[in-house]
Amino acid sequence: MSQTLASREYRLLFLRALTPLHVGAGKGVSVHVELPLQRDEFGFPTIWASSLKGALRVNFDAGQNACIKKVLFGPEPATEEVSEYSSATSFTDARLLLIPARVLKGVWVYVTSPHMLQQLNVFLNVLGKDGITIGNVSDEEALVSRDDICLKDSRVVVNEVMFKAKFDANLANSLKAVLPENLQNVVVSRGVVLVSDNIIRTIVNKSLIIQYRVRLNTETKTVDSGPWSEEYMPSETLMFSLVTCRSFRSKPKCVDKEFMSASEVCEELKKGYMRFKNTIYVGGKETLGKGLVELYFM
């Protein structure tokens, strides 16, 4: 999914967390966790653009052409090349689109809100694409794409919060129309619940994982430090970012081509993750299996 404007081309990048994800904001001032997640200006978990670009850069596989990495992500800091050219790609913060939540029937579903969908619609508008149709919902109601997650009295319990359920088949179909093909089946099969913007923070916070850890003394096997708490987004969380690719003229000396179009830049970016099936590690705790993310470029 792209839209070319002069020497620029925009792409949507969707991220699917395959394992719990911790992209930390450093030492937190929150009363409930010491190592919190990064958050956007509205208080939702996010991946700041600097963290996202850093992870993409580190995990990029340039193959036999190491110089293409410089083209895409810019020169290394504190080198002479810094003043000669800049990166041919840029990324927005990765925003939260769908977060898994517990349900009384069916184990879990995806949850979103009008605000979260509207954030995606902003980027769809940049791409010249139709936005997602957003239904109206009160604080006591929830729109559901699957009626089999509802109780007999047409109620649905999401993260221990009960709502009056209203079936809306268009909810999942509208999302399906803008998602990558491999994500469409996941979203439709699990189901989507839309709750009001007044309630969504409660649901999101209940979905986040808070893990307590200690550091042991290797000789005595007793606690050396801790406990401390870390905050994670759950596996299967879906996020999105807008990628801007620019045609490249001011090139590093090692680039053979005199000119790369914006479209070529985008394609080179995609190719750099194919070797590892479009999976990279984002954030901390990689050696503990955290932060494995699947990328979907559109």
C-alpha positions as CSV (number, residue, x, y, z in Angstrom):
1,M,0.0,0.0,0.0
2,S,1.8,3.1,-1.2
3,Q,1.4,6.6,-2.5
4,T,4.1,8.4,-4.5
5,L,4.4,12.2,-4.0
6,A,7.2,13.7,-6.1
7,S,10.4,12.2,-4.7
8,R,8.7,10.5,-1.8
9,E,6.9,7.3,-1.3
10,Y,4.9,6.3,1.7
11,R,4.4,2.8,3.0
12,L,2.5,1.4,6.0
13,L,4.5,-0.9,8.3
14,F,2.6,-3.2,10.6
15,L,4.3,-4.9,13.5
16,R,3.0,-8.0,15.2
17,A,4.5,-9.0,18.5
18,L,5.3,-12.7,18.5
19,T,6.6,-12.6,22.1
20,P,5.9,-10.1,24.9
21,L,7.5,-6.8,24.0
22,H,9.3,-4.3,26.3
23,V,10.5,-1.1,24.6
24,G,11.4,0.8,27.8
25,A,11.2,4.4,28.7
26,G,13.9,4.1,31.3
27,K,13.3,4.5,35.0
28,G,9.7,5.3,35.6
29,V,7.8,7.6,37.9
30,S,4.7,5.4,37.8
31,V,3.5,4.0,41.1
32,H,2.8,0.6,39.6
33,V,5.9,-0.3,37.6
34,E,9.6,0.6,37.8
35,L,10.6,-0.1,34.2
36,P,7.6,1.1,32.1
37,L,6.9,0.9,28.4
38,Q,7.3,3.9,26.2
39,R,4.0,5.8,25.8
40,D,2.6,8.3,23.3
41,E,1.2,11.7,24.1
42,F,-2.2,10.1,25.0
43,G,-0.7,7.5,27.4
44,F,-0.9,4.5,25.1
45,P,2.0,2.1,24.7
46,T,4.1,2.9,21.7
47,I,7.5,2.4,20.1
48,W,9.2,5.8,19.7
49,A,10.5,6.4,16.2
50,S,14.1,6.5,17.4
51,S,13.8,3.1,19.0
52,L,12.0,1.6,16.0
53,K,14.6,2.9,13.5
54,G,17.4,1.7,15.7
55,A,16.0,-1.8,15.8
56,L,15.4,-1.8,12.1
57,R,18.9,-0.7,11.5
58,V,20.5,-3.2,13.7
59,N,18.5,-6.1,12.3
60,F,18.9,-5.1,8.6
61,D,20.6,-7.7,6.5
62,A,22.5,-5.9,3.8
63,G,23.9,-9.1,2.3
64,Q,26.9,-8.4,0.1
65,N,26.1,-4.7,-0.2
66,A,26.8,-3.3,3.2
67,C,26.7,0.2,1.8
68,I,22.9,0.0,1.2
69,K,22.4,0.1,4.9
70,K,24.1,3.6,5.0
71,V,21.7,4.7,2.2
72,L,18.6,3.6,4.0
73,F,19.5,4.5,7.6
74,G,22.2,7.2,7.2
75,P,25.8,7.3,8.2
76,E,27.1,6.1,11.5
77,P,27.2,8.9,14.2
78,A,30.5,10.7,14.8
79,T,31.8,9.9,11.3
80,E,32.9,12.3,8.5
81,E,29.9,11.2,6.4
82,V,27.4,12.7,8.8
83,S,27.6,16.1,7.1
84,E,27.5,14.6,3.6
85,Y,24.1,12.9,3.4
86,S,21.2,11.7,5.5
87,S,19.1,8.6,5.6
88,A,16.7,7.8,2.7
89,T,14.0,6.5,5.1
90,S,12.2,7.9,8.0
91,F,9.7,6.3,10.4
92,T,6.9,7.6,12.7
93,D,6.3,6.3,16.2
94,A,4.7,2.8,16.0
95,R,1.2,3.3,17.5
96,L,-1.1,0.7,19.0
97,L,-3.9,-0.6,16.8
98,L,-5.1,-3.8,18.3
99,I,-4.2,-5.4,21.7
100,P,-5.2,-8.9,22.9
101,A,-7.5,-9.0,25.8
102,R,-9.0,-11.8,27.9
103,V,-12.6,-12.8,27.3
104,L,-14.8,-15.1,29.4
105,K,-15.6,-17.1,26.3
106,G,-13.0,-17.8,23.7
107,V,-9.7,-17.1,25.6
108,W,-8.8,-13.8,24.0
109,V,-9.9,-11.3,21.3
110,Y,-8.4,-8.1,19.8
111,V,-9.6,-4.8,21.4
112,T,-9.5,-1.4,19.9
113,S,-11.3,2.0,20.2
114,P,-12.4,4.9,17.9
115,H,-9.3,6.8,18.8
116,M,-6.9,4.0,17.9
117,L,-8.6,3.4,14.6
118,Q,-8.6,7.1,13.8
119,Q,-4.9,7.2,14.3
120,L,-4.6,4.6,11.5
121,N,-7.1,6.6,9.4
122,V,-4.7,9.6,9.5
123,F,-2.0,7.6,7.7
124,L,-4.5,5.9,5.3
125,N,-5.5,9.5,4.3
126,V,-1.8,10.3,3.6
127,L,-1.7,7.2,1.4
128,G,-4.9,8.3,-0.4
129,K,-6.8,5.3,0.8
130,D,-10.2,5.0,2.3
131,G,-10.3,4.9,6.1
132,I,-11.8,2.4,8.4
133,T,-15.5,2.9,9.2
134,I,-15.7,3.6,12.9
135,G,-19.0,2.6,14.7
136,N,-20.6,4.5,17.6
137,V,-20.4,2.9,21.0
138,S,-21.3,4.1,24.5
139,D,-19.2,3.4,27.6
140,E,-21.5,0.5,28.6
141,E,-21.5,-1.1,25.1
142,A,-19.0,-3.0,23.0
143,L,-19.2,-3.7,19.3
144,V,-18.1,-7.3,18.6
145,S,-17.3,-9.0,15.3
146,R,-18.0,-12.5,16.7
147,D,-21.2,-13.3,18.6
148,D,-19.8,-16.6,19.9
149,I,-17.7,-14.7,22.5
150,C,-20.9,-13.3,24.1
151,L,-22.7,-14.8,27.0
152,K,-26.4,-15.9,26.7
153,D,-27.7,-12.5,27.9
154,S,-25.8,-10.7,25.0
155,R,-23.0,-9.6,27.3
156,V,-19.3,-9.8,26.7
157,V,-16.7,-9.8,29.5
158,V,-13.4,-8.3,28.3
159,N,-10.5,-8.2,30.8
160,E,-13.0,-8.7,33.6
161,V,-15.1,-5.7,32.5
162,M,-18.7,-6.5,31.4
163,F,-20.3,-4.8,28.4
164,K,-23.6,-5.0,26.5
165,A,-22.6,-6.6,23.3
166,K,-23.7,-5.4,19.8
167,F,-22.8,-7.6,16.9
168,D,-21.2,-5.7,14.0
169,A,-19.9,-7.9,11.1
170,N,-18.4,-4.8,9.4
171,L,-16.0,-4.2,12.2
172,A,-13.6,-7.0,11.3
173,N,-14.2,-6.6,7.5
174,S,-13.3,-3.0,7.6
175,L,-10.1,-3.8,9.3
176,K,-9.4,-6.7,7.0
177,A,-9.6,-4.3,4.0
178,V,-6.5,-2.3,5.2
179,L,-4.4,-5.1,6.8
180,P,-1.7,-7.3,5.2
181,E,-3.1,-10.6,3.9
182,N,-1.2,-12.7,6.5
183,L,-2.8,-10.6,9.3
184,Q,-6.3,-10.6,8.0
185,N,-7.0,-14.2,9.0
186,V,-5.6,-13.7,12.4
187,V,-7.8,-10.7,13.1
188,V,-10.9,-12.2,11.7
189,S,-10.5,-15.6,13.4
190,R,-9.7,-14.1,16.8
191,G,-12.4,-11.4,16.6
192,V,-12.4,-7.7,17.3
193,V,-14.1,-5.8,20.1
194,L,-14.6,-2.0,19.9
195,V,-15.0,-0.2,23.2
196,S,-15.3,3.6,23.8
197,D,-12.4,5.9,24.2
198,N,-13.4,6.5,27.8
199,I,-12.9,2.7,28.6
200,I,-10.0,1.7,26.3
201,R,-7.2,2.8,28.7
202,T,-8.6,0.5,31.4
203,I,-8.7,-2.4,28.9
204,V,-5.2,-1.7,27.6
205,N,-3.7,-1.4,31.1
206,K,-5.3,-4.7,32.1
207,S,-3.8,-6.4,29.1
208,L,-0.2,-5.3,29.8
209,I,2.1,-7.7,31.6
210,I,4.0,-6.7,34.7
211,Q,6.8,-9.1,35.5
212,Y,8.8,-9.1,38.7
213,R,12.5,-10.1,38.6
214,V,15.4,-10.5,40.9
215,R,19.2,-10.9,40.4
216,L,20.8,-13.9,42.1
217,N,24.3,-14.2,43.6
218,T,25.9,-16.8,41.4
219,E,27.7,-18.4,44.3
220,T,25.1,-18.4,47.1
221,K,22.0,-18.5,44.8
222,T,20.4,-15.9,47.0
223,V,18.9,-12.6,46.0
224,D,21.6,-10.1,45.2
225,S,19.3,-7.3,44.0
226,G,15.6,-6.8,43.4
227,P,12.9,-7.4,43.1
228,W,12.1,-4.9,40.3
229,S,9.1,-4.8,37.9
230,E,9.1,-4.6,34.1
231,E,6.1,-3.8,31.8
232,Y,5.4,-5.7,28.6
233,M,2.9,-5.5,25.8
234,P,1.4,-9.0,25.3
235,S,2.3,-11.2,22.3
236,E,0.0,-10.8,19.3
237,T,-0.2,-7.0,19.9
238,L,-0.5,-5.2,16.5
239,M,1.0,-1.8,15.9
240,F,1.7,0.4,12.8
241,S,4.1,3.1,11.6
242,L,4.3,5.2,8.5
243,V,7.5,4.8,6.5
244,T,8.7,7.6,4.2
245,C,11.2,6.6,1.4
246,R,13.0,9.3,-0.5
247,S,14.8,9.3,-3.8
248,F,18.6,9.3,-3.1
249,R,21.1,11.6,-4.8
250,S,23.6,12.6,-2.2
251,K,25.1,9.2,-1.9
252,P,27.9,7.6,0.2
253,K,31.0,6.9,-1.9
254,C,30.4,3.1,-1.9
255,V,27.1,3.3,-3.7
256,D,27.4,2.3,-7.4
257,K,24.1,3.7,-8.6
258,E,24.0,7.4,-9.2
259,F,20.3,7.6,-8.4
260,M,17.7,5.5,-6.5
261,S,14.0,6.3,-6.8
262,A,11.8,6.4,-3.7
263,S,10.2,3.2,-4.8
264,E,13.6,1.5,-5.1
265,V,14.5,2.7,-1.6
266,C,11.3,1.2,-0.2
267,E,12.0,-2.2,-2.0
268,E,15.6,-2.3,-0.7
269,L,14.2,-1.7,2.8
270,K,11.8,-4.6,2.5
271,K,14.5,-7.0,1.1
272,G,16.7,-6.5,4.1
273,Y,14.4,-8.5,6.4
274,M,13.5,-11.4,4.1
275,R,16.4,-13.7,5.1
276,F,14.9,-14.0,8.6
277,K,11.3,-14.2,7.5
278,N,10.6,-10.6,8.3
279,T,11.2,-11.1,12.0
280,I,13.4,-8.9,14.1
281,Y,14.0,-8.2,17.8
282,V,12.7,-4.8,19.1
283,G,13.4,-3.5,22.6
284,G,15.0,-5.1,25.5
285,K,15.3,-8.6,27.1
286,E,16.2,-10.2,23.8
287,T,18.1,-13.0,25.5
288,L,15.0,-13.8,27.5
289,G,13.0,-14.3,24.3
290,K,11.2,-11.0,24.5
291,G,10.6,-8.6,21.7
292,L,10.4,-10.9,18.7
293,V,8.4,-8.9,16.1
294,E,7.1,-9.8,12.7
295,L,7.2,-7.0,10.0
296,Y,4.6,-6.4,7.3
297,F,5.4,-3.7,4.7
298,M,2.5,-2.5,2.6
